[in-house]
Amino acid sequence: MTSLVSLDALTLGPVLAVAAGAALVLLLDVVAPRLRGAHFALGALSLTAGMALAVPGALGSESTPLRTLCLPAPVGACFYEAGPLASALQLGALASALVVLLLVWPAGRAQTPQLRGGPAVLVALVLSATAGAAAVAAAHDLGSWLVALELATLPAIALVALRGTRPAGAGALSLLTTSLVSFAMVVLGAALWLVASGTPVFSSGAVERALRGEDTRAVLLLAVLLLVGGLGFKLSLVPFHAWTPQAYAGGTEPVAAFLAATSKIAALAALVVVLRPLSQIGAPVLVAIGVLAALSMTVGNVLALVQDDPVRLLAWSTVAQAGWVILPLATLSPEGLAASGGYLLAYAVATLVAFTVVTMVSAAAAPLDPRAPAPSHGRTLAAYRGLLRTRPLLGAALGLALVSLAGLPPGVLGLVAKVVALRPVVGEGMWVLALVAVANAVIGVAVYLRWFAVLLQEPEPSRVPVPRAASGAVAALALTGAALVLTSVAPQLLLGLLA
């Protein structure tokens, strides 16, 4: 008798390892609730295992992706496909979640993370959202894709709310509201995709058949536009971005880092799954993506220029960088998909370094009450005045992150990533979009050099806090800083994964 579904646990490993870790953390909390450090250790172990299991897919070939959960008919109807791009995004999501876990790791037995619910809830939420991010990157059918996408979203809302302050509640509510609208658009788009293609699988063959029919082509175009719009909320694309600064500023710095890195990787991974089979769909989708990219770059950069709160500045930076992330997707080509993934991973590395330094500086200025309003936590650019002189390692790490985001040497990774993102657009002759991107690159330089200039100013000892050397934050800074330095020296180590 022929089996209905094939199952390869190793291929599913990047998802299963993290999902199992979340379940084990909750079980451990029931059995031994006082072993607080064990929750974080178990979470870190599961993320590391997931990263190890994602490496074979990242080193494989796009023509022969890792497949499992395959039906005997039709041929090639597999619910899980992980090629180099999907696996590289899985690695990015898992690695960024590990950094976030290190940032919230308690410094001692008496110190717990500044989030309500206890360490088990915190770790389980991070792992659950990360499992969704890893799953959506390789989901090949509508059902799994929708479930994984929401699994990557809902725990992130809870993470923002766990801080227990009024701004955190407002940020979580804003994120929840936009997520509901996003989900409605995505579900409607998925339903129209099923009607147009006649199959619940993201298949290029089904898309080609739908494009040949006049009625099904119109339905498919509407489906794609709804899916892109729904995912635009999760990517913080203009005009779907309103939740971003509020959610970032309302939560703690590590949670903001999770939203900026892991959640964005999940959203792009979901978008790549949708766009991969659409190389022949034509102008309407290309125009929509190009307009979203141009608006996001411009609005994000202009508003980032006037921010004094570093977390809000990084939030608006996320909006601007999201425009760069989807810029090469306007070509709907394999090269554009790879360039988009490479840019997002480069952005994630630099942003995680910046958020790690912000976390350490804010921790030094934090009041005794962790539920105090965010502005009292040293969240002003003035808190970084003279940081390069008073704390050279922290200042150098933040400085390298800022010039990388700006695309300036010695942040070579950011510069190469921008060139890689522009290359497919120029190759397709989209000169207007390319000129908008170049203009925004110049504005972006002003955004990040404005913060960088503060690091060089004469320090005021009374206003420059001494960062607390929490072991988790130090480890996070060592990992992200080393990754940024290494990939700036040899960008091909990161971008080469997606070539």
Secondary structure, DSSP 8 states (H G I E B T S, - for coil): ---S----TTTTHHHHHHHHHHHHHHHHHHH-TT-HHHHHHHHHHHHHHHHHHHHHHHTSBTTB-EEEEE-SSSTT-EEEEE-HHHHHHHHHHHHHHHHHHHHTS-SBTTB--SSTTHHHHHHHHHHHHHHHHHHHHHB-BHHHHHHHHHHHHHHHHHHHHTT-SHHHHHHHHHHHHHHHHHHHHHHHHHHHHHHHHSSSB--HHHHHHHHHSHHHHHHHHHHHHHHHHHHHHHHT-TTS-THHHHHHHHS-HHHHHHHHTHHHHHHHHHHHHHHTT-TTS-HHHHHHHHHHHHHHHHHHHHHHTT--SHHHHHHHHHHHHHHHHHGGGGG-SHHHHHHHHHHHHHHHHHHHHHHHHHHHHHHHH--S-TTS-GGGGT-SGGGGTTHHHHSHHHHHHHHHHHHHHHT-TT-HHHHHHHHHHHHHHHHTT-HHHHHHHHHHHHHHHHHHHHHHHHHHS---TTTS------HHHHHHHHHHHHHHHHHHH-THHHHGGG-
